[in-house]
Amino acid sequence: MSQAQMPQAYVIEVSDRTAGIVVSDSRGFCFFSSDRAFDGLDGGYFGSARAAERAVRAHLQQRREVGGRATRG
C-alpha cells in the first residue's frame, strides 16, 4: 500500500474527554467512540475529520441541554 493510500486516523477530544477516533476509508471518515457518551455517533460516516469533530461537539452540547432540562424542577 502506498503512502497516498494509507488510511488516516485522528483522535477527537472535546471538553478534556477523548470522544473517539475517526479513520478514513473509501467512504469517508468513520467515527469509533471511546466514551459511552458518544456511542450514538459510533460507526457514523462523515465527509471529513473536521465534520466528525463538529458532530461530536454538537452531540455533547445536546446531551448537556437535555440533561439540564431533566434536572430542573
N, C-alpha and C positions, 0 to 999 in steps of 0.2 A: 504494500500500500504506500503510495507516495505521500509526501508532506501535504500536498493540496487536498488529498482525500481523507486525511486523518480527522476523526471527529473532534469537535471542540467541546469542552466541558467547563462550566463556570459554577462556582458556589454563589448562592443568593442568600444574603444576610439582611435582615431588617430588625430594627429596634434591639440590637445586641442578641439576636437569635439567628441561628442557622436554619433557614426555612427549607433548604434543599439544594439540589443541583439541577442544572439544565444541560442536556447533552444534545449536540447536533446530529442529525442524520438526514437522509434524503427527503424526509417530510417536514423538517423544520427543527425546532428545539423542544425536546421532551423534558418535562419537569418531573423530578423524583423527590418527594418530600422526605425530610429527615426529622420533622417535628409534626406531631399529630395535629396541631392546629392548622396545618397546611395540606392535610390529606385530601381535602376537597379538590385540590388542583393536581394531585398526583396522577401522572400519566397523560396530562394535558399537553397539547402541542401549541407552540407559539411561533410567530414569524421571526422572532429574534430573541436573544437573551435579554435584551432591554424590555421587550414586551412581556416576557415572563416575570421579570422583576416588578414591572408595573402591576401585573395581575396579583402578585404576592402581596404587594403593599396595599392594594385595594381590598384584597381578601382579609388582611389583618385589620384594616380600618372598619370594614363591615362587621367583623366579629366583635370589635370594641364597641361599635354603636349598638349592636343587638344586645351585647352583654350589659351595656349601660342602661338600656331601656328595661331590661329584665330585673335589674336591681333597684330601680327607682320605685318608690311606693307612692 
